């Protein structure tokens, strides 16, 4: 089973891409990349996941937007439950300029057999897609008091927060509650993925590193959802109104 994370650029920005695979009882990092055009992202997905190969794709973008104005239920619930962590999401509606791009991306995935999965039978092989949101996922996975503020502010401050995120990924995800864990050799990983990343000091390069790390979190959330389903995950919203899947706080279970 493969787990794909897409930190989708909502307008014309580049997107971070990650591919994890369940191998011998552990999650292995296969690829970490970044692409500009939607066509190139789709090609990367087609190359990463063969036709009919089981996989779940987690997209950080609103791929279901039924409402003409205002916010989706999932957006409102993100503020209700995660506002205190500064982790509420942006509102999504059909009148916003990004809506066609993000919704059409979800439709492209559906055309390849990746069905929306706001509910799932844990560990059942299949082709699925879900919407995710890294900020609350990071808060819960790493038991944080607030989000890591690597998206806004001075470059040096963003860089320090991004270094924290990468260190959490390296130091905590490999020892997360068994059996769902990333392989313990992340810190020594040396492959086409070039991970760990060298966290840069300039704005554009820092954004590229941010996109890649966000996509890795997305892919991990995909695995977390597939393995445990609603037992250890929250679902804000539903298939009709739009939804966001978020891991429960680490160590918690229903």
CORWODA-V419333 format. One record per residue. N is the residue number from 1. RES is the residue in one letter. SS is DSSP state (alpha for helix, beta for strand, coil for the rest). Layout:
BEGIN
n-><N,N>
res-><RES,RES>
ss-><SS,SS>
END
This chain:
BEGIN
n-><1,2,3,4,5,6,7,8,9,10,11,12,13,14,15,16,17,18,19,20,21,22,23,24,25,26,27,28,29,30,31,32,33,34,35,36,37,38,39,40,41,42,43,44,45,46,47,48,49,50,51,52,53,54,55,56,57,58,59,60,61,62,63,64,65,66,67,68,69,70,71,72,73,74,75,76,77,78,79,80,81,82,83,84,85,86,87,88,89,90,91,92,93,94,95,96,97,98,99,100,101,102,103,104,105,106,107,108,109,110,111,112,113,114,115,116,117,118,119,120,121,122,123,124,125,126,127,128,129,130,131,132,133,134,135,136,137,138,139,140,141,142,143,144,145,146,147,148,149,150,151,152,153,154,155,156,157,158,159,160,161,162,163,164,165,166,167,168,169,170,171,172,173,174,175,176,177,178,179,180,181,182,183,184,185,186,187,188,189,190,191,192,193,194,195,196,197,198,199,200,201,202,203,204,205,206,207,208,209,210,211,212,213,214,215,216,217,218,219,220,221,222,223,224,225,226,227,228,229,230,231,232,233,234,235,236,237,238,239,240,241,242,243,244,245,246,247,248,249,250,251,252,253,254>
res-><X,X,X,X,X,X,X,X,X,X,X,X,X,X,X,X,X,X,X,X,X,X,X,X,X,X,X,X,X,X,X,X,X,X,X,X,X,X,X,X,X,X,X,X,X,X,X,X,X,X,X,X,X,X,X,X,X,X,X,X,X,X,X,X,X,X,X,X,X,X,X,X,X,X,X,X,X,X,X,X,X,X,X,X,X,X,X,X,X,X,X,X,X,X,X,X,X,X,X,X,X,X,X,X,X,X,X,X,X,X,X,X,X,X,X,X,X,X,X,X,X,X,X,X,X,X,X,X,X,X,X,X,X,X,X,X,X,X,X,X,X,X,X,X,X,X,X,X,X,X,X,X,X,X,X,X,X,X,X,X,X,X,X,X,X,X,X,X,X,X,X,X,X,X,X,X,X,X,X,X,X,X,X,X,X,X,X,X,X,X,X,X,X,X,X,X,X,X,X,X,X,X,X,X,X,X,X,X,X,X,X,X,X,X,X,X,X,X,X,X,X,X,X,X,X,X,X,X,X,X,X,X,X,X,X,X,X,X,X,X,X,X,X,X,X,X,X,X,X,X,X,X,X,X>
ss-><coil,beta,beta,beta,beta,beta,beta,coil,coil,coil,coil,coil,coil,coil,beta,beta,beta,beta,beta,beta,beta,beta,beta,coil,coil,beta,beta,beta,beta,beta,beta,beta,beta,beta,beta,coil,coil,alpha,alpha,alpha,alpha,alpha,alpha,alpha,alpha,alpha,alpha,alpha,coil,coil,coil,coil,coil,coil,beta,beta,beta,beta,beta,coil,coil,coil,coil,coil,coil,coil,coil,coil,coil,coil,coil,coil,alpha,alpha,alpha,alpha,alpha,alpha,alpha,alpha,alpha,alpha,alpha,alpha,alpha,coil,coil,coil,coil,coil,coil,coil,coil,coil,coil,coil,coil,coil,alpha,alpha,alpha,alpha,alpha,alpha,alpha,alpha,alpha,alpha,alpha,alpha,alpha,coil,coil,coil,beta,beta,coil,coil,coil,coil,coil,coil,coil,coil,coil,coil,beta,beta,beta,beta,beta,beta,coil,alpha,alpha,alpha,alpha,alpha,alpha,alpha,alpha,coil,coil,coil,coil,coil,coil,coil,coil,coil,coil,coil,coil,coil,alpha,alpha,alpha,alpha,alpha,alpha,alpha,alpha,alpha,alpha,alpha,alpha,alpha,alpha,alpha,alpha,alpha,coil,alpha,alpha,alpha,coil,coil,coil,coil,coil,coil,beta,coil,coil,coil,alpha,alpha,alpha,coil,coil,coil,coil,coil,coil,coil,coil,coil,coil,coil,coil,coil,coil,alpha,alpha,alpha,alpha,alpha,alpha,alpha,alpha,alpha,alpha,alpha,alpha,alpha,alpha,alpha,alpha,alpha,alpha,alpha,alpha,alpha,alpha,alpha,alpha,alpha,alpha,alpha,alpha,alpha,coil,beta,beta,beta,beta,beta,beta,coil,coil,coil,beta,beta,beta,beta,beta,beta,coil,coil,coil,coil,coil,coil,coil>
END
